[in-house]
Amino acid sequence: MQGLATDVVLQNRLEQIDSKVEEIRFPDAADGVDQDEEWCEIVVKGEKRRIRLHDYADIFRIPGFYEELFYDHLKCCSPSYIVNLLDSVVREYGERPDEFRVLDVGAGNGMMGDELQVLGVQSIVGIDIIPAAKEAADRDRPDVYDDYRVADLTDLPEVEEEHLRETDANCLTTVAALGFGDIPPLAFAKALDLITTPGWLAFNLKESFLREQDLSGFSRLIRRLNRDRYIQTLCYRRYQHRISITGDPLFYVAVIARKLKDLGDDLLESLQGG
Ligand SMILES: C[S@@+](CC[C@H](N)C(=O)[O-])C[C@H]1O[C@@H](n2cnc3c(N)ncnc32)[C@H](O)[C@@H]1O
């Protein structure tokens, strides 16, 4: 796709598109692109566009593009990796995943829901902040989620919260969705608050977000949750989540934990305002 970078159409909001991506091109290593700024250029219906990899709404509007981009080209393995890890930790603990009612937060177009369904969980409720994610899940995986809500967990209307609590979820999953301007610590804590006690928790996070010097707030939150016995981490495993657009491995940490006690308003209020 020679010369695409110079004459590419920069268009942020795509309408729903029914045709396939004809070509994908990634920038060169020399362009030194940060993970949050990663982009690619595509041709759809003969038209060239540049898309940021974190502009999920645009990506979800093209059927199959999310899978092609992140799973085929960038070798993402996280949904299956985390579901397999959850399965083995839960069984070692003496419980069974077929007793799980899952809240899948940052559900996107349903890749994680797919894996959970194969695992044989009782029910799956998806939550995402963008309507395009729900539209894509309804379009591509209509039988996976028992319910799918578009909601902002940092500002949840009371009626929505009641509805989510009624699902009586006993397992929270959030995959490839924490940090990077996506799900902030407050929303993650709120999601944890919405599941029952005791409960299960499976998530992944870029490894740098779990270092002491991390500024996203996740490292501090996870340490606090463990230290104050809100959760007990049973498994913490570093693995390759995917490769970057220039082919370098991106390492994440997969965490499987038990929720041991209710979070309480103090903890949630302390996370308000970042
Ligand atoms: C990379 S996708 C991951 C989707 C899916 N979990 C997977 O593994 O394929 C990240 C998703 O998180 C969602 N997201 C970002 N911020 C969010 C928030 N504050 N609350 C809920 N979902 C959010 C995005 O809209 C996007 O659908």
The ligand as a Gaussian input file, in Angstrom:
#p B3LYP/6-31G(d) Opt

LIG

0 1
 C       -9.954000      -3.587000      23.564000
 S      -11.666000      -3.566000      23.833000
 C      -11.805000      -5.130000      24.677000
 C      -13.101000      -5.803000      24.370000
 C      -13.192000      -7.237000      24.905000
 N      -13.116000      -7.281000      26.345000
 C      -12.122000      -8.106000      24.282000
 O      -11.304000      -8.656000      25.040000
 O      -12.111000      -8.251000      23.059000
 C      -11.920000      -2.416000      25.171000
 C      -13.379000      -2.116000      25.442000
 O      -13.484000      -1.379000      26.660000
 C      -14.514000      -0.432000      26.499000
 N      -14.404000       0.644000      27.482000
 C      -13.545000       1.676000      27.494000
 N      -13.764000       2.479000      28.554000
 C      -14.786000       1.929000      29.227000
 C      -15.485000       2.286000      30.412000
 N      -15.151000       3.371000      31.123000
 N      -16.505000       1.504000      30.814000
 C      -16.850000       0.396000      30.094000
 N      -16.218000       0.007000      28.959000
 C      -15.205000       0.760000      28.534000
 C      -14.319000       0.058000      25.085000
 O      -15.461000       0.736000      24.587000
 C      -14.010000      -1.249000      24.361000
 O      -15.191000      -1.850000      23.891000

